[in-house]
């Protein structure tokens, strides 16, 4: 009787611990899903070496390691899965561990920028955007002790670089199409 009670308790504890999926687990679970485009991108693709960067922008760039991109391209056939996946991502990002940096409307759709870490030492920035006609994308910007103010400066530097998505292949087509 005690053994059965212990086994039941153990199952309940384990299922409670695993009930909340992390963004990392979500990425891993969907990298092979044909509805998703998955890219791991080095920061060198941003072509910032030739841009006249300020010291703050150089500091921000040096704190970046890589970008992980996961995009769901919505079609007429996969609309039900799109709705499920979109809700799943929103549930993950509603976790209290994520702090919101900014919300915005862009030419591509709605976007939210959140981060993990301390206010002055961010380890991960998450950019989530969705468009009910095209789909959604999640970009994880991974780094070491990134500063939110520096991150904004870095976005300005990327605008200066005339980066048009070169090297991102299908993602550029996804955003256009």
C-alpha positions in Angstrom: 0.0 0.0 0.0 2.8 2.4 0.9 4.7 1.6 -2.2 1.6 2.3 -4.4 1.1 5.6 -2.6 4.7 6.5 -3.1 4.6 5.6 -6.8 1.4 7.7 -7.4 3.0 10.7 -5.5 6.1 10.3 -7.7 4.1 10.3 -10.9 2.1 13.4 -9.8 5.3 15.3 -8.9 7.0 14.4 -12.2 4.0 15.3 -14.3 3.6 18.6 -12.5 7.3 19.5 -13.1 7.1 18.7 -16.8 3.7 20.4 -17.5 5.3 23.7 -18.4 7.3 23.6 -21.6 10.2 25.9 -22.0 10.9 27.9 -25.1 14.1 25.8 -25.6 12.0 22.6 -25.5 9.5 24.1 -27.9 12.3 24.9 -30.4 13.7 21.3 -30.1 10.2 19.7 -30.4 9.5 21.6 -33.6 12.8 21.7 -35.5 11.7 18.7 -37.6 8.1 19.8 -38.0 7.6 20.6 -41.8 5.4 23.6 -41.0 8.4 25.3 -39.3 11.5 26.9 -40.7 14.4 26.6 -38.2 17.7 28.5 -38.4 20.7 28.9 -36.1 22.5 32.0 -37.2 25.9 33.4 -36.1 25.9 37.1 -35.4 28.5 37.7 -38.1 25.6 37.4 -40.7 24.4 40.9 -39.6 27.4 42.4 -41.5 28.2 44.9 -38.8 32.0 44.8 -39.3 31.9 47.6 -41.9 29.5 49.8 -40.1 30.7 52.8 -38.1 29.6 51.6 -34.6 29.6 53.6 -31.4 31.4 52.2 -28.4 28.1 51.2 -26.9 27.0 49.4 -30.1 30.4 47.5 -30.2 29.8 46.5 -26.6 26.3 45.3 -27.4 27.6 43.4 -30.5 30.3 41.7 -28.5 27.7 40.4 -25.9 25.8 38.5 -28.7 26.6 34.9 -29.4 23.9 33.7 -31.9 20.3 33.9 -33.1 17.9 30.9 -33.1 15.0 31.4 -35.4 11.9 29.3 -35.6 9.1 30.4 -38.0 5.7 28.8 -38.7 4.5 29.6 -42.2 0.7 29.5 -42.2 -1.1 27.9 -45.2 -4.8 27.2 -45.8 -4.1 23.5 -45.0 -2.3 24.1 -41.7 -4.5 26.8 -40.2 -5.8 24.6 -37.3 -2.2 23.7 -36.4 -1.2 27.3 -36.7 -3.8 28.3 -34.1 -2.6 25.6 -31.7 1.1 26.4 -32.1 0.5 30.2 -31.8 -1.4 29.6 -28.5 1.3 27.3 -27.3 4.0 29.9 -27.9 1.9 32.7 -26.2 1.4 30.4 -23.2 5.2 29.8 -22.9 6.0 33.5 -23.3 3.4 34.5 -20.7 5.6 32.8 -18.1 6.6 35.2 -15.3 10.3 34.5 -16.1 10.0 36.6 -19.2 10.1 40.4 -18.8 8.6 42.5 -21.5 10.8 45.1 -23.1 8.5 46.4 -25.9 5.4 45.7 -27.9 5.0 47.1 -31.4 3.1 46.9 -34.7 5.3 46.5 -37.8 4.7 46.2 -41.5 4.8 42.4 -41.0 2.4 42.3 -38.0 2.4 42.5 -34.2 5.7 42.0 -32.4 6.7 41.6 -28.7 10.3 41.7 -27.3 10.9 40.0 -24.0 14.0 38.9 -22.2 15.3 36.5 -19.6 17.8 37.6 -17.0 18.4 40.7 -14.8 17.6 44.2 -16.0 21.2 45.0 -16.5 22.5 41.5 -17.6 20.2 39.9 -20.1 21.1 36.4 -21.2 18.4 35.9 -23.8 16.1 38.3 -25.8 13.0 36.8 -27.4 11.4 38.5 -30.4 8.0 37.1 -31.2 6.0 38.3 -34.1 2.8 37.1 -35.7 0.6 37.9 -38.7 -2.6 36.0 -39.1 -2.1 35.8 -42.9 1.5 34.6 -42.9 2.3 32.9 -39.6 4.6 33.6 -36.7 8.3 33.8 -35.9 10.3 33.5 -32.7 13.9 34.8 -32.7 16.0 34.0 -29.7 19.0 36.3 -29.4 21.5 34.5 -27.2 24.3 36.4 -25.5 26.1 37.1 -22.3 25.1 39.9 -20.0 23.4 41.9 -22.6 22.2 45.4 -21.5 18.6 46.4 -22.7 19.7 49.9 -23.6 22.7 48.5 -25.5 20.3 46.1 -27.3 18.2 49.0 -28.6 21.5 50.7 -29.8 22.3 47.4 -31.6 19.0 47.5 -33.4 19.9 51.0 -34.6 23.2 49.7 -35.8 21.6 46.9 -37.7 19.4 49.5 -39.5 22.6 51.4 -40.4 24.1 48.2 -41.9 21.5 48.0 -44.6 21.0 44.3 -43.6 18.2 43.0 -45.8 18.1 39.4 -44.6 21.0 38.2 -46.7 22.0 34.7 -45.7 18.7 33.9 -44.1 17.4 32.2 -47.2 13.8 31.0 -46.7 13.2 33.4 -43.8 13.4 36.4 -46.2 10.9 34.7 -48.5 8.7 33.9 -45.4 8.6 37.5 -44.4 7.9 38.7 -47.9 5.5 36.0 -49.0 
